[in-house]
Amino acid sequence: MSTNPSHLASKIARVRILFMAALALSSALGTITVASAQTVTPPTTPTQITPQAGNTAFLVGHAFGSQGYTCLPDKNTGAPSWTVNNARPEATLFTNLFGQPLEIITHFASINENPKEGIVPPLSGNATWQSSFDSSRVWAATVPGGVVVAGTDPESCPNNGAIPCLLLQSVGNKKGPAGGRLLADTTFVQRLNTNGGAAPTTSCSVGQTQLVPYTADYYFYHQDQ
């Protein structure tokens, strides 16, 4: 058996690093479990973006990302324009852990793999949120009329010129591969406090794409037990 002091010290250091990594992961997972059970208080919102009674917010994530736009012919005039209705989100949602941002959810567009009864998933995909910890997912679509123009509600949607604030309803949920359920029971998602992300106003050529940075708060709801 080697008794080389430098070799032993190096081995001890590696063990300590692995231990600290495992401890940090355990703490993060524990924080998310606790967060999902905490009472989250969203700001007061206009009626059209307020979830139905019987649903309670259980988690909030602060998003940093971009809205992706593609220049296509306008359906009425044929002139090239940025397609506001087909913006594709790419964002990472964070919570605060000991004063540091901790990634909890990724947000993107994807095909709905587990649609609810009666839902026909669009080929272009649905807005998707996936837990960074257990890979559970929720797909959601904006409820009819569930839009508030940014800058028109000082408490929940105060920033002029940003993408609108929304109420989205789950159109599909899926547990993680190991049975994780952080987002598997989500019923509604609110997009509030948006900043940036609005479609470009410049002229464009068909096929051109552009990413516009944005931030927002996403509140996740589940049905009351």
C-alpha positions in Angstrom: 0.0 0.0 0.0 1.3 3.4 -0.9 2.0 5.8 2.0 3.2 8.7 -0.2 1.9 11.8 1.7 1.2 13.8 -1.4 -0.8 10.9 -2.9 -2.8 10.6 0.3 -3.5 14.3 0.5 -4.7 14.3 -3.2 -7.0 11.4 -2.5 -8.4 13.1 0.6 -9.0 16.3 -1.4 -10.9 14.4 -4.1 -13.1 12.7 -1.5 -13.8 16.1 0.1 -14.8 17.6 -3.3 -17.1 14.7 -4.0 -18.7 15.0 -0.6 -19.3 18.7 -1.0 -20.8 18.2 -4.4 -23.2 15.5 -3.1 -24.1 17.8 -0.1 -24.8 20.7 -2.5 -27.0 18.6 -4.7 -28.9 17.2 -1.7 -29.4 20.7 -0.4 -30.7 21.9 -3.8 -33.1 19.0 -4.1 -34.3 19.6 -0.6 -34.9 23.3 -1.4 -37.0 22.5 -4.4 -39.0 20.0 -2.4 -39.6 22.6 0.3 -40.4 25.3 -2.3 -43.0 23.1 -3.9 -44.8 22.9 -0.6 -44.5 26.6 0.4 -47.2 29.2 0.0 -46.3 31.4 -3.0 -48.1 34.7 -3.3 -48.4 36.1 -6.8 -49.2 39.7 -7.3 -52.9 40.7 -7.8 -53.7 40.3 -11.5 -56.4 41.4 -13.9 -59.3 38.9 -14.2 -58.3 37.7 -17.6 -54.9 36.4 -16.4 -56.1 35.1 -13.0 -56.4 31.3 -12.7 -59.8 29.7 -11.9 -60.7 29.4 -8.2 -59.5 26.2 -6.7 -56.0 26.5 -8.0 -53.0 27.7 -5.9 -49.6 28.9 -6.8 -46.9 26.5 -5.5 -43.7 27.6 -7.3 -42.2 30.7 -9.0 -39.3 31.0 -11.3 -37.5 34.1 -12.5 -36.7 33.7 -16.2 -33.8 35.0 -18.2 -33.9 34.1 -21.9 -35.0 35.2 -25.4 -38.0 35.2 -27.7 -37.1 34.0 -31.2 -38.8 35.6 -34.2 -38.9 34.5 -37.9 -39.6 36.8 -40.8 -42.4 35.4 -42.9 -44.9 36.8 -45.5 -47.8 38.6 -43.9 -51.0 36.4 -44.4 -53.0 39.5 -45.6 -50.5 41.6 -47.6 -47.8 39.1 -48.4 -45.1 41.6 -47.3 -42.4 40.1 -45.1 -42.9 40.8 -41.4 -41.9 39.4 -38.0 -44.3 36.6 -36.8 -45.4 37.7 -33.4 -47.7 34.7 -32.9 -45.0 32.2 -33.6 -42.3 33.5 -31.2 -40.3 30.6 -29.7 -39.2 31.0 -26.1 -35.8 29.8 -24.8 -35.3 30.7 -21.1 -33.9 29.4 -17.9 -35.8 29.9 -14.6 -34.0 30.5 -11.3 -34.8 30.7 -7.7 -32.6 32.1 -4.9 -30.6 29.7 -2.8 -28.4 31.2 0.0 -28.2 34.5 -2.0 -27.2 32.7 -5.3 -29.4 31.9 -8.3 -30.2 28.2 -8.7 -31.5 26.9 -11.9 -34.8 25.1 -11.4 -36.6 24.9 -14.8 -35.9 25.3 -18.5 -38.5 26.8 -20.8 -38.8 26.1 -24.6 -41.2 25.0 -27.2 -41.6 21.2 -27.9 -44.1 18.7 -29.2 -46.6 17.7 -26.5 -45.8 14.1 -25.7 -48.7 13.5 -23.3 -51.7 15.6 -24.4 -54.8 15.8 -22.3 -58.0 14.2 -23.5 -59.4 16.1 -26.5 -56.2 18.1 -27.1 -54.7 17.9 -30.6 -51.0 19.1 -30.2 -49.9 21.5 -32.9 -47.0 20.4 -35.1 -45.2 23.6 -34.2 -45.2 22.5 -30.5 -46.4 24.0 -27.3 -44.7 26.2 -24.7 -42.9 23.7 -22.4 -41.5 23.9 -18.9 -39.2 21.1 -17.7 -37.9 20.7 -14.2 -34.1 20.8 -14.0 -34.2 18.3 -11.1 -36.6 15.5 -12.0 -37.4 16.2 -15.7 -41.1 16.4 -15.1 -42.9 18.6 -17.7 -45.9 20.8 -18.3 -47.1 21.9 -21.8 -49.4 24.9 -21.7 -51.3 27.2 -24.1 -52.7 30.7 -23.6 -56.3 30.6 -22.5 -58.7 32.5 -24.7 -58.4 36.2 -23.8 -55.7 35.5 -21.3 -53.5 38.4 -22.3 -52.6 41.7 -20.7 -50.7 44.3 -22.6 -47.4 45.1 -20.9 -47.5 48.5 -19.1 -51.2 48.5 -18.4 -51.2 46.9 -15.0 -48.7 48.4 -12.5 -48.8 45.5 -10.1 -48.3 42.5 -12.3 -47.3 43.8 -15.8 -45.7 47.3 -15.4 -43.1 47.5 -18.2 -44.2 49.3 -21.4 -43.1 47.8 -24.7 -42.4 44.3 -23.2 -44.1 41.1 -24.4 -47.6 40.7 -22.9 -48.4 39.0 -19.6 -50.3 35.8 -20.0 -52.4 33.1 -18.4 -51.6 29.7 -19.8 -53.5 26.4 -19.0 -51.9 23.0 -19.1 -52.6 21.0 -22.2 -50.3 18.1 -21.1 -48.2 17.0 -18.2 -45.6 14.2 -17.8 -43.8 12.8 -14.8 -40.0 12.5 -15.0 -38.3 9.2 -16.0 -37.9 8.3 -12.3 -41.4 9.4 -11.3 -40.6 13.0 -10.4 -43.7 15.2 -10.1 -42.6 18.8 -9.6 -44.4 20.0 -12.7 -46.5 16.9 -13.4 -49.6 18.3 -11.7 -49.4 21.9 -12.9 -52.7 23.3 -14.0 -51.9 26.9 -14.9 -48.9 29.0 -15.6 -48.8 32.8 -15.3 -46.2 34.9 -17.1 -45.9 38.2 -15.2 -43.5 41.2 -14.8 -42.3 40.8 -18.4 -39.4 43.0 -19.5 -38.2 43.0 -23.1 -38.8 40.3 -25.6 -41.1 42.2 -28.0 -40.9 41.5 -31.7 -38.5 43.6 -33.8 -40.0 46.6 -35.6 -37.3 46.7 -38.3 -37.9 45.6 -41.8 -36.8 42.0 -42.6 -36.3 39.5 -45.3 -38.2 36.2 -45.5 -36.4 33.5 -43.5 -34.5 35.9 -41.3 -34.5 35.2 -37.6 -33.8 37.3 -34.5 -33.5 36.6 -30.8 -34.8 39.3 -28.5 -33.7 39.1 -24.8 -36.4 39.1 -22.1 -37.0 38.5 -18.4 -40.2 37.5 -16.7 -41.7 35.8 -13.6 -43.5 32.5 -14.1 -45.9 31.3 -11.4 -47.0 27.6 -11.4 -50.4 26.5 -10.1 -51.9 23.2 -9.1 -55.4 22.2 -8.2 -56.3 22.5 -4.5 -56.5 19.2 -2.7 
